[in-house]
Amino acid sequence: MNKRAHQLPPTVLALSAVLLWSSFAALSVRLRGVPPLLLAGTALLIGSCVSLHRVREWRAPWRVVALGAGGLFTYHLALFLALRLAPAVEANLLNYLWPLLIVVLTPAFFRDRALTRRHAAAALLGFAGAALLVTGGRAAFDATHLPGYLLAVAAALTWALYSLASSRLGAVSTSLVGLSCALAGALALGAHFVFEPAWTFAARDLPWLALLGLGPMGLAFFAWDAALKRGDPRAIGSLSYLTPLLSTALLAATGGGRPGAAALGAMGLIVGGAVLGSWPGRRAPGSRQSLNPPR
């Protein structure tokens, strides 16, 4: 991302990531025949190209590189396996625990950012809205799908921990996300060759694949990284629940169905939680607005 992007408010950066992620489902529908690990690996490699113009900044201690690549790869692997081993509705619901986990776990990473009632209420409202939106008010958890459910929770926990750990690395350039995407993409492609059947992309898939890689699997990660390094993870976590809402709206707009009463109710809960979580609160005397200065 360029310097102008880094000057944007953290909320704008977070909303940019959310908006890009909301296109994931609609783009995935166009590529639904592609094996998931192949799709993730290829898209991540394309996404890494976003910061090729700043490849000289792809330098960091090995622990930082391992955090980025490992976080992206582990999250996608756990989620894709969960969607195979458990019904998509329940797996998606458990996966959307990650914004709530970001809010709840923030005090463990930042001692000066306690879990306030406002942020907790915002996160719970958002999760309630996401649950209503994803399940339509109906969910049936079957013990036979327990491995899939556990993997979905593992995916949510992985993304929350990855996001919070990354937010502490204020001195590390966001351009390093490009290296993380490249390494995670290579790992995903390796897993594809081991676990999935051989596949060849059709020419008609290439434009959608490019959009997926440059958008929700590329620029979104850069915007998310910058937002967390400069903003408050509690507020950003609450905003994240706009992802399933916007994703559903985009699917409906592209012919994927019309939202019903449950979706409208979910909209109210999610928007209410997002507004509550991002509303400026009172700051204690001498407190800092952000742990990391704008870069």
Summary of the structure (lengths in Angstrom):
residues: 295
radius of gyration: 18.5
end to end distance: 11.3
largest distance: 60.2
contacts: 1039
relative contact order: 0.24
helix: 75%
strand: 0%
